[in-house]
Amino acid sequence: MGHLCSTVVRCWGTKPTLRLSGYLWVAAMFGVLAVLEANRIGVFLVPPFAATLTILMLLPETPVAQPYAVIVGSVCGAAVGMGVSFFGSGLGTAVLAMIAAFVVISLIHAYHPPGVALASIPVLLHPGHWFPLLVVLPSTVAAVGSAVVMSKWLRGWPVYPKSLRNCS
């Protein structure tokens, strides 16, 4: 049993590649979101943002971590959720919003899993009609922008974003 567990962890587990600077960056981003939330500026400290930061740090080379997917997928997912919220609220409506967001962001080639989750926020938490533009857009732009800056400034930071030169 012990051998099976160690094999599963070794073969299917993940290897964090972050240094202390990466953990500090994530903590700082969470801190900013918490301060904005605490000052009642809006609903900022939502789980999909934590997932986005994790993807940016641990999977920076993947398609779901690239700037277009992160920003457009997140804003579009939240916007779809906002649109669906006009028809109701509750768990069933949240599920409908997430399904609709999954379809829309996949069709526009901006698939970002936290964007699907962001579709539920307007339906469940009612953060205001401008949530996609006043909260999601600046939060994702700040996350992507700071990841780009850190990638350029700090040695050992994951390369981000993926180069457009080798795209086909």
Beta strands, then each sheet from edge to edge (+ up, - down):
end
